[in-house]
Amino acid sequence: MIRRRDALDDYARLLERGTPERRLLDRVPWVLDTHQQPAHELVRALPSEARRLAELEPAPLFSIITPLKDTPPRLLEETLASCRLQSWQRWELLLVDDGSARRAHLPLARDMARRDPRLRLLELPRAEGISAARNAALELAEGDHVLLLDHDDLLHPSALGLFATRLAMDPGLDLVFANEAKIDEGSRELSEFLSKPELDPFTLLRVNYVAHGLVVRRETLDALKAREGEVFRGRFDGAEDHDLLVRLATAAPAPRTEHLPLFLYYWRRAATSTARSLAAKPEAMVRAEEMLREHLARRFGQDGFELDPPGSPRGNTRFSVRPRIPAGAPPTLGVILPFRDEVEVTLRALEALERQDCTVDVRVVLVDNGSTRPGTASALEGWLARPRRRSYQLVRDPGAFNFARINNEAVRAHALDRDLLLFLNNDVELVSRDAVEVMAAHLLREPGCGFVGLRLLYPDRTEVQHGGVVVCGGFTGAGYYSIDHARGAREFVTDEHVALAVTFACAMTRRETFERLGGLDARLFPNGFGDVDISLRALSLGLRNHYFGTLEGVHHEGFTRGRTCEDAEIAALHERHAAVLARWRLRQLAYDLQPRWAARTGGVERGGLPLRYRLVDRLNDALRGALGGWHSRLRDRLDRRAPG
């Protein structure tokens, strides 16, 4: 008890003015969720948090592994200070200098290792690479869990405490990871708040979105080493952490993981870091491609996929992986395409289907839902009378427009013999010639996928209409968080990743999945958000919805039926799926998805407050820091003097 009390007293002294830890605490605009946490509030909260965490059981020991390489001393001092600021006290920091040519940081590292027994320094006689440095640190590590921290990055002061709390709640977890943000070299501005999905091998095989803020059970790493001979593989230096994550994520049995949707890790935007640009380390991109080819060949076979690096003609900003259909009998696909008049638009959609280059056996079910214009039937019959590459079936549905019912009945009556189903609006033209083939191949290769969709553009092809479905920060008329389409580059709309849902304007699934889910809900969601509802029901079964931003279509949105008010559907969606929607709020692959009213940091405009209010807030924070306890006394006096 005395030792614990002494440690807590030492921690409280770190927060006193003049220490490197307090200077860092005052300098950084700390953010956990959406709002900035003022330093003066953290100074009060962290000691109390540390005392509470000291009673937590079980109490894991974290081994923080940090390779050093020509590290700027000031940045290393801040990295060390961010570790010492941790309200969770049970950690060790293993510093491994990888034969640095510039050694100005070593006196600081040696001095800190003498002063704090939790810090240990290993100096390698020559440069061996980051994998070798990390492997050497692992040999010395004594902790139950390992956290990787780069030599110039920062941890939020509550990071280890939050990880420890989650591990205490579920001691069987293999991996725990958090969201991250980027921090400038002056440590005064945060930007690019990256929210991450839960662990998803499909996404991880394209982009290392987990990257930083990762805690791994030591036993899990030991098992990997026993199985494969090493934890970090030196031939993939620069992409060694991505390689490790893919190996862990695709292991059998699958690892038990948890994602904390909090910004616990701050990645330094140094000039030579990929935090600033992927082009900063071109050799790392080459090794990442080699690494992914190795994993994909093991997963799909040498000829079972196509891999494009970032910047390919498809417009992807991260790696693109398009699986090929396995050898054997081609799969059968039923395309359900409802329409009502607007025959020119419908024929454009059919022509686009005809242009698809695919080995899939395609049957298109055209459902005429009450067309009345005299030229509609003759135009369609004339088009169908000519030789076609696909099989077409024209059926009538005289009932009221109920998108869910129309599709359900078309599947039951005409597509139960199909392996796959494609739900396609008559106002969607498939632009990518391989769209049907890739979506079908993906469903055949990925049994864990529920629905797969693609990027839809407005007719001018300059703006994205659908980039996957996301939970947004604004409110709808029904008073709930809005559900909308991702549309911006910062939402990875040109890339391939897991998504909350995909639009049924163009979505493919296995026929057995659609039947298992009971089809679309024709009562609560007859015409709006039925695609989101069934996508969320797929999530509840443990399936994932995957989005291919490298496949394109053009959507003449609302051309046939126009736009409607959907407040009732949004309310029903939230009532049915409240827990799932809340969980996905900051678990979507995107930058800066925090609500728009959240306070922004470091002078970057993020909120809707007028400039005069933001300036007054800044001045008030400065006075609070300068006056200390006198600030609250002065405020109380002014409050008493203010008119009633």
C-alpha positions in Angstrom: 0.0 0.0 0.0 2.9 2.4 0.8 4.5 1.7 -2.5 1.3 2.3 -4.4 0.7 5.6 -2.5 4.2 6.7 -3.2 3.7 6.0 -6.9 0.5 8.0 -6.9 2.2 10.9 -5.1 5.0 10.8 -7.7 2.4 10.9 -10.5 0.7 13.9 -9.0 4.0 15.8 -8.9 4.5 15.2 -12.6 1.5 17.4 -13.1 3.0 20.4 -11.3 4.1 23.4 -13.3 7.6 23.3 -14.8 7.9 19.6 -15.5 8.2 18.3 -19.1 5.0 16.3 -18.5 3.0 19.3 -17.5 4.4 21.4 -20.4 3.3 18.7 -22.8 -0.1 18.5 -21.0 -0.6 22.3 -21.5 0.6 22.3 -25.1 -1.4 19.5 -26.7 -5.1 20.0 -27.5 -6.1 16.6 -26.1 -9.2 15.0 -27.6 -10.7 11.7 -26.7 -14.1 11.7 -28.5 -15.2 14.9 -30.1 -14.4 17.8 -27.8 -11.1 19.2 -26.6 -10.2 18.5 -23.0 -8.7 21.6 -21.4 -5.4 21.0 -19.6 -6.6 22.5 -16.3 -9.4 19.9 -16.3 -7.0 17.1 -17.0 -4.7 18.3 -14.2 -7.6 17.8 -11.8 -9.0 14.6 -13.3 -5.9 12.5 -13.9 -4.8 12.0 -10.3 -8.3 10.9 -9.3 -8.3 8.6 -12.4 -4.9 7.2 -11.3 -6.1 6.4 -7.8 -9.2 4.7 -9.2 -7.3 2.6 -11.7 -4.8 1.5 -9.0 -7.6 -0.6 -7.6 -8.5 -2.3 -10.9 -8.2 -6.0 -11.1 -6.9 -7.8 -13.0 -4.1 -5.3 -13.5 -2.2 -6.0 -16.8 1.4 -4.9 -17.3 1.9 -3.1 -20.6 5.2 -3.4 -22.5 5.5 -0.3 -24.7 8.0 -1.0 -27.5 9.6 2.0 -29.2 12.5 1.7 -31.7 14.7 4.8 -32.0 16.3 6.0 -35.2 18.0 9.4 -35.5 15.2 10.7 -33.2 14.9 14.5 -32.6 15.6 14.9 -28.9 12.6 17.3 -28.3 10.2 14.9 -29.9 11.6 11.9 -27.9 11.2 14.0 -24.7 7.5 14.5 -25.6 7.0 10.8 -26.4 8.6 9.9 -23.0 6.5 12.5 -21.2 3.3 11.1 -22.8 4.2 7.7 -21.3 4.9 9.1 -17.9 1.6 11.0 -18.0 -0.4 7.8 -18.2 -2.9 7.5 -15.4 -2.3 3.7 -15.6 0.9 3.1 -13.7 1.7 -0.5 -14.6 3.8 -0.2 -17.8 7.4 -0.5 -19.0 8.9 1.3 -21.9 11.5 -0.5 -24.0 13.6 1.8 -26.1 15.7 0.2 -28.8 18.2 2.4 -30.7 18.7 0.9 -34.1 22.2 2.0 -34.8 21.4 5.7 -35.1 23.8 7.9 -37.1 22.5 11.0 -35.3 22.8 10.3 -31.6 21.7 13.5 -29.9 18.7 11.7 -28.4 20.7 9.0 -26.6 21.8 11.1 -23.5 18.2 12.0 -22.9 17.2 8.3 -23.2 20.0 7.2 -20.9 19.2 9.8 -18.3 15.5 8.9 -18.3 16.3 5.2 -18.0 18.4 6.0 -14.9 15.7 8.1 -13.3 12.6 5.9 -14.1 13.1 2.1 -13.6 10.1 1.5 -15.9 12.3 2.7 -18.8 14.9 0.4 -20.3 17.3 1.3 -23.2 18.9 -1.2 -25.6 21.5 0.2 -28.0 22.1 -2.0 -31.0 25.7 -1.7 -32.4 24.5 -1.4 -36.0 21.4 -0.6 -37.9 19.3 -3.8 -38.3 15.9 -2.4 -39.3 12.7 -1.7 -37.5 11.6 -5.4 -37.4 14.8 -6.5 -35.8 14.6 -3.6 -33.3 11.0 -4.6 -32.3 11.9 -8.3 -32.1 14.8 -7.4 -29.8 12.5 -5.4 -27.6 10.0 -8.3 -27.4 12.8 -10.6 -26.1 13.2 -8.2 -23.1 9.5 -7.5 -22.6 7.9 -8.7 -19.3 4.4 -7.4 -19.8 1.1 -9.3 -20.4 0.3 -7.0 -23.3 2.4 -5.2 -25.9 1.8 -1.7 -27.3 3.7 -0.3 -30.3 4.7 3.3 -30.0 6.8 5.2 -32.6 9.6 7.3 -31.4 8.0 10.7 -32.0 4.3 9.9 -31.4 2.1 10.5 -28.3 -0.4 8.6 -26.2 -3.4 10.3 -24.7 -2.9 10.4 -20.9 -5.9 8.1 -20.4 -4.9 5.6 -23.1 -3.4 2.8 -21.0 -6.1 3.2 -18.4 -8.8 2.7 -21.0 -7.0 -0.3 -22.5 -6.6 -1.8 -19.0 -10.3 -1.2 -18.2 -11.4 -3.0 -21.3 -9.0 -5.9 -20.7 -10.3 -6.2 -17.1 -13.8 -6.4 -18.4 -12.8 -9.1 -20.9 -9.5 -10.8 -20.0 -9.7 -13.1 -23.0 -9.2 -10.4 -25.7 -6.2 -10.9 -28.0 -6.2 -7.4 -29.7 -7.5 -4.1 -28.6 -7.1 -1.0 -30.7 -8.2 2.6 -30.7 -8.9 5.5 -33.1 -6.1 8.0 -33.8 -5.4 11.5 -34.9 -2.4 13.3 -36.4 -0.4 15.9 -34.5 1.8 18.6 -36.0 5.6 18.9 -35.2 4.9 21.7 -32.7 2.4 19.6 -30.8 -0.3 22.3 -30.9 -2.6 21.1 -33.6 -4.5 17.9 -34.1 -6.0 17.0 -37.5 -7.2 14.0 -39.5 -9.1 12.2 -36.8 -9.3 8.7 -38.2 -12.2 6.6 -37.1 -11.7 2.9 -37.7 -14.0 0.0 -38.2 -13.8 -3.1 -36.1 -11.2 -5.7 -37.2 -12.1 -6.6 -40.8 -9.7 -8.7 -42.9 -11.3 -7.6 -46.1 -10.4 -4.0 -45.3 -7.1 -4.8 -43.7 -5.9 -6.5 -46.9 -6.3 -3.2 -48.7 -5.3 -0.6 -46.1 -3.6 -0.7 -42.7 -6.3 1.2 -41.0 -5.6 -0.3 -37.6 -1.9 1.0 -37.7 -1.4 2.7 -34.4 -2.9 2.5 -31.0 -2.8 -1.3 -31.0 -2.4 -3.5 -27.9 -1.7 -7.2 -28.4 -1.7 -10.0 -25.9 1.9 -11.3 -25.3 0.6 -14.9 -25.5 -0.8 -14.2 -29.0 2.5 -12.9 -30.2 4.4 -15.9 -28.6 2.0 -18.3 -30.4 2.6 -16.5 -33.7 6.4 -16.7 -33.2 6.2 -20.4 -32.4 4.1 -21.0 -35.5 6.0 -18.9 -38.0 9.4 -18.3 -36.5 9.3 -14.6 -36.0 6.9 -11.8 -35.0 8.1 -9.0 -37.2 9.5 -10.0 -40.6 12.4 -7.9 -41.7 11.9 -8.3 -45.4 8.7 -6.3 -45.0 10.3 -3.4 -43.1 8.2 -0.3 -43.6 5.1 -2.5 -43.8 6.0 -4.9 -41.0 3.2 -3.7 -38.7 0.7 -4.2 -41.5 2.1 -7.7 -42.1 1.7 -8.5 -38.4 -1.9 -7.3 -38.4 -2.9 -9.3 -41.4 -1.3 -12.4 -40.0 -3.1 -12.0 -36.7 -6.4 -11.1 -38.3 -6.5 -14.0 -40.7 -5.2 -16.6 -38.2 -7.4 -19.6 -37.3 -9.1 -19.5 -34.9 -9.9 -15.8 -35.4 -8.6 -13.5 -32.7 -10.9 -12.0 -30.1 -10.7 -8.3 -30.6 -12.2 -5.0 -29.3 -12.1 -1.5 -30.8 -12.2 1.5 -28.6 -13.8 4.4 -30.6 -11.7 7.0 -28.9 -8.7 9.0 -30.1 -5.9 7.5 -27.9 -3.0 7.7 -30.3 -1.5 10.8 -31.9 0.7 10.2 -35.0 3.3 12.8 -35.7 3.1 14.6 -39.0 6.9 14.7 -39.6 8.3 15.7 -43.0 9.7 12.2 -43.5 6.6 10.3 -42.2 3.8 8.7 -44.2 1.6 10.6 -41.8 2.1 13.5 -44.2 2.2 11.6 -47.5 2.3 7.9 -48.6 5.0 9.0 -51.1 7.3 9.9 -48.2 8.6 6.3 -48.1 8.2 4.7 -51.6 10.1 1.7 -50.5 7.5 1.0 -47.9 4.8 0.9 -50.5 6.8 -1.6 -52.6 7.2 -3.9 -49.6 3.5 -3.5 -48.7 2.6 -4.7 -52.2 4.9 -7.7 -51.9 3.5 -8.5 -48.5 -0.1 -8.2 -49.7 0.6 -10.4 -52.7 1.9 -13.1 -50.4 -1.2 -13.0 -48.2 -3.6 -12.8 -51.1 -2.0 -15.7 -52.9 -2.4 -17.8 -49.7 -6.0 -16.7 -49.4 -7.2 -16.9 -53.1 -4.4 -18.7 -54.9 -1.8 -17.2 -57.2 -4.3 -16.5 -60.0 -7.3 -15.8 -57.9 -7.0 -12.0 -57.6 -5.9 -8.7 -59.2 -4.0 -6.2 -57.0 -3.6 -2.5 -58.0 -1.4 -0.1 -55.9 -2.7 3.3 -54.9 -3.1 5.7 -57.7 -4.2 3.2 -60.3 -6.6 4.3 -63.1 -9.5 3.1 -60.9 -8.8 6.2 -58.7 -8.1 4.2 -55.5 -6.0 5.9 -52.8 -5.2 2.6 -51.1 -4.6 -0.9 -52.5 -7.4 -2.4 -54.6 -8.0 -6.1 -54.5 -10.4 -7.7 -57.0 -11.0 -11.4 -56.6 -11.6 -13.7 -59.5 -14.4 -16.3 -59.7 -13.1 -19.7 -58.6 -12.8 -22.4 -61.3 -15.8 -24.6 -61.9 -19.3 -24.1 -63.1 -20.1 -20.3 -63.4 -22.4 -19.0 -60.7 -26.0 -18.1 -61.5 -27.2 -14.5 -60.9 -30.7 -13.1 -60.7 -31.0 -9.4 -61.4 -34.2 -7.8 -60.0 -34.9 -4.6 -61.8 -38.3 -2.9 -61.1 -39.5 0.0 -63.2 -42.4 2.2 -64.0 -42.4 3.9 -67.4 -39.3 6.0 -68.0 -38.4 3.5 -70.6 -35.3 5.5 -71.9 -33.7 5.3 -68.5 -34.6 1.6 -68.1 -33.1 0.8 -71.5 -29.9 2.6 -70.6 -29.6 0.4 -67.5 -30.2 -2.7 -69.6 -27.6 -1.7 -72.2 -25.1 -1.3 -69.4 -25.9 -4.9 -68.2 -25.3 -6.1 -71.7 -21.9 -4.5 -71.8 -20.7 -6.3 -68.6 -17.7 -8.6 -69.2 -18.6 -11.5 -66.9 -18.6 -15.3 -66.8 -21.7 -15.3 -64.6 -24.9 -16.8 -65.8 -27.2 -13.7 -65.7 -31.0 -13.7 -65.7 -32.7 -10.3 -65.5 -36.2 -10.1 -64.1 -37.8 -6.9 -65.3 -40.7 -6.0 -63.0 -43.2 -3.5 -64.6 -44.9 -1.9 -61.6 -47.9 -0.2 -63.2 -46.5 1.5 -66.3 -49.2 3.6 -68.1 -47.5 5.4 -71.0 -48.4 3.8 -74.3 -44.8 3.6 -75.7 -43.3 1.7 -72.7 -44.4 -1.8 -73.5 -43.6 -1.6 -77.2 -40.1 -0.1 -76.6 -39.2 -2.8 -74.1 -40.6 -5.6 -76.2 -38.7 -4.3 -79.2 -35.5 -4.2 -77.3 -36.0 -7.7 -75.9 -36.8 -9.1 -79.3 -33.3 -8.6 -80.6 -30.4 -11.1 -79.7 -29.0 -10.4 -76.3 -26.1 -11.7 -74.2 -28.3 -12.1 -71.1 -31.5 -13.9 -70.3 -34.5 -11.5 -69.7 -37.9 -12.0 -68.2 -40.6 -9.3 -68.3 -43.2 -9.7 -65.5 -46.1 -7.4 -64.4 -46.8 -6.2 -60.9 -50.0 -4.1 -60.8 -49.8 -3.3 -57.1 -49.0 -0.1 -55.3 -45.4 1.0 -55.3 -43.8 -0.8 -52.5 -40.1 -1.4 -53.3 -39.6 -4.0 -50.6 -42.7 -6.0 -51.6 -41.8 -5.8 -55.4 -38.3 -7.2 -54.9 -39.4 -9.9 -52.4 -42.1 -11.2 -54.7 -39.8 -11.1 -57.7 -37.2 -13.2 -55.9 -39.8 -15.7 -54.6 -41.4 -16.1 -58.1 -38.4 -15.9 -60.4 -35.1 -16.2 -58.7 -35.1 -18.9 -56.1 -33.0 -21.1 -58.4 -30.2 -18.5 -58.5 -27.0 -18.6 -56.5 -26.7 -14.8 -56.3 -29.1 -11.8 -56.4 -28.4 -8.3 -57.7 -30.9 -5.6 -56.7 -30.6 -2.9 -59.4 -32.6 0.3 -59.9 -33.7 1.0 -63.4 -32.0 4.4 -63.1 -28.6 2.9 -62.5 -26.0 2.4 -65.3 -23.1 0.2 -64.5 -20.0 1.9 -65.8 -17.2 -0.5 -64.7 -17.4 -3.4 -67.2 -16.3 -5.9 -64.5 -18.7 -4.8 -61.8 -20.9 -7.8 -61.9 -17.9 -10.2 -62.1 -16.1 -8.7 -59.2 -19.1 -8.5 -56.9 -20.0 -12.1 -57.7 -16.4 -13.3 -57.2 -16.3 -11.5 -53.8 -19.4 -13.1 -52.5 -18.2 -16.5 -53.6 -14.7 -16.0 -52.0 -16.0 -14.2 -48.8 -18.6 -16.3 -47.0 -18.7 -13.6 -44.2 -20.0 -10.9 -46.6 -23.6 -10.1 -46.4 -24.1 -7.5 -49.1 -21.6 -5.9 -51.5 -22.1 -2.5 -53.2 -20.2 -0.1 -55.4 -19.7 3.7 -55.9 -22.5 5.5 -57.6 -22.0 8.9 -59.2 -24.5 11.6 -60.2 -25.0 11.8 -64.0 -22.3 14.5 -64.5 -19.9 12.0 -63.0 -18.1 14.7 -60.9 -19.9 14.0 -57.6 -20.5 10.9 -55.6 -24.0 10.0 -54.8 -23.3 6.8 -52.9 -20.0 5.9 -51.2 -21.4 3.5 -48.6 -23.9 4.3 -45.9 -22.7 6.1 -42.8 -24.1 7.4 -39.5 -23.8 11.2 -39.7 -23.3 13.8 -37.0 -26.4 15.9 -37.9 -30.0 15.3 -36.8 -33.0 14.5 -39.0 -36.5 15.8 -38.8 -37.3 12.8 -36.7 -34.8 13.9 -34.1 -32.3 11.0 -34.7 -28.8 10.9 -36.0 -29.1 11.1 -39.8 -28.2 8.1 -42.0 -26.7 9.1 -45.3 -24.4 8.2 -48.1 -20.7 8.8 -47.8 -19.7 11.2 -50.6 -16.3 12.7 -49.8 -12.7 11.7 -50.4 -12.1 11.7 -46.7 -14.6 8.9 -46.4 -12.6 6.6 -48.6 -15.3 6.6 -51.3 -12.8 5.6 -54.0 -11.5 2.6 -52.0 -12.7 -0.8 -50.9 -13.7 -1.3 -47.2 -16.3 -2.5 -44.8 -19.4 -0.4 -44.6 -22.4 0.0 -42.3 -24.7 -0.7 -45.2 -24.9 -0.4 -49.0 -27.7 1.0 -51.2 -30.1 -1.4 -52.9 -29.9 0.9 -56.0 -27.1 -1.6 -56.7 -26.4 -4.3 -54.2 -25.5 -8.0 -54.6 -25.9 -10.8 -52.1 -26.2 -14.6 -51.9 -29.7 -15.8 -52.4 -29.5 -17.9 -49.3 -28.5 -14.8 -47.3 -31.5 -12.9 -48.5 -33.8 -15.8 -47.6 -32.2 -16.3 -44.2 -32.8 -12.6 -43.4 -36.5 -12.9 -44.5 -36.1 -10.4 -47.3 -36.8 -6.7 -47.2 -39.3 -5.4 -44.6 -42.4 -4.3 -46.7 -44.3 -2.9 -43.7 -41.9 -0.6 -41.8 -39.6 0.2 -44.8 -41.7 -0.1 -47.9 -39.7 2.5 -50.0 -37.0 4.0 -47.9 -34.1 2.7 -45.7 -35.1 -0.9 -46.3 -31.7 -1.5 -47.7 -30.1 -0.1 -44.5 -32.5 -2.2 -42.4 -31.6 -5.5 -44.1 -27.9 -4.6 -44.1 -28.0 -4.0 -40.3 -29.9 -7.3 -39.9 -27.0 -8.9 -41.7 -24.6 -7.3 -39.2 -26.6 -8.8 -36.3 -26.0 -12.3 -37.8 -22.2 -11.7 -37.8 -22.0 -10.8 -41.5 -20.2 -7.8 -42.9 -21.2 -5.4 -45.7 -18.4 -4.6 -48.1 -18.1 -1.6 -50.4 -16.1 -1.4 -53.7 -15.3 2.2 -54.4 -13.2 1.1 -57.4 -16.3 -0.1 -59.2 -18.5 2.7 -60.7 -22.1 3.2 -61.7 -24.2 6.3 -62.6 -27.4 6.9 -60.6 -30.1 9.1 -61.8 -31.3 9.3 -58.2 -35.0 9.7 -57.7 -35.7 9.9 -61.4 -38.5 7.4 -61.3 -40.4 8.0 -58.1 -39.0 11.4 -56.9 -38.0 12.2 -53.3 -40.1 11.6 -50.2 -40.1 12.5 -46.5 -38.7 9.5 -44.6 -38.9 10.6 -41.0 -41.0 7.6 -40.0 -38.5 5.2 -41.6 -35.6 6.8 -39.8 -37.3 6.6 -36.5 -38.2 3.0 -37.0 -34.6 2.3 -38.1 -33.2 3.8 -34.9 -35.7 2.0 -32.7 -34.9 -1.4 -34.2 -31.1 -1.0 -34.5 -30.2 1.6 -31.9 -27.3 -0.4 -30.4 -25.7 -1.1 -33.8 -26.0 2.5 -35.0 -24.6 3.8 -31.8 -21.7 1.4 -32.0 -20.8 2.5 -35.6 -20.8 6.2 -34.8 -17.0 6.5 -34.6 -16.3 3.0 -36.0 -16.5 3.9 -39.7 -13.5 4.2 -42.0 -13.3 8.0 -42.4 -11.5 11.1 -41.3 -13.3 13.7 -39.1 -16.7 12.1 -38.6 -17.2 13.7 -35.3 -20.4 15.7 -35.1 -20.1 19.1 -36.8 -20.7 21.0 -33.6 -17.7 19.4 -31.8 -15.0 21.8 -30.8 -12.0 21.8 -33.2 -8.4 21.9 -32.0 -5.3 23.9 -32.8 -6.9 26.8 -34.6 -8.6 24.6 -37.1 -12.2 25.6 -37.7 -14.4 22.7 -36.6 -17.5 24.1 -34.9 -20.3 26.4 -35.8 -19.6 29.1 -33.1 -19.0 32.6 -34.3 -15.4 33.8 -34.3 -15.9 36.2 -31.5 -17.0 33.4 -29.2 -14.1 31.2 -30.1 -11.7 34.1 -29.4 -13.2 34.7 -26.0 -13.0 31.0 -25.2 -9.3 31.0 -26.1 -8.7 34.1 -23.9 -10.6 32.5 -21.0 -8.5 29.3 -21.3 -5.3 31.4 -21.3 -6.4 33.3 -18.2 -7.4 30.1 -16.4 -3.9 28.7 -17.0 -2.2 31.9 -15.9 -4.3 32.6 -12.8 -4.8 29.1 -11.5 -7.2 29.0 -8.5 -7.7 32.8 -8.7 -9.5 32.4 -12.0 -12.5 30.6 -10.3 -12.6 33.2 -7.5 -12.6 36.1 -10.0 -15.4 34.3 -12.0 -17.5 33.9 -8.9 -17.1 37.5 -8.0 -18.1 38.6 -11.5 -21.1 36.2 -11.4 -22.3 37.8 -8.1 -22.0 41.3 -9.5 -23.8 40.4 -12.8 -27.4 41.7 -13.0 -30.1 39.1 -12.1 
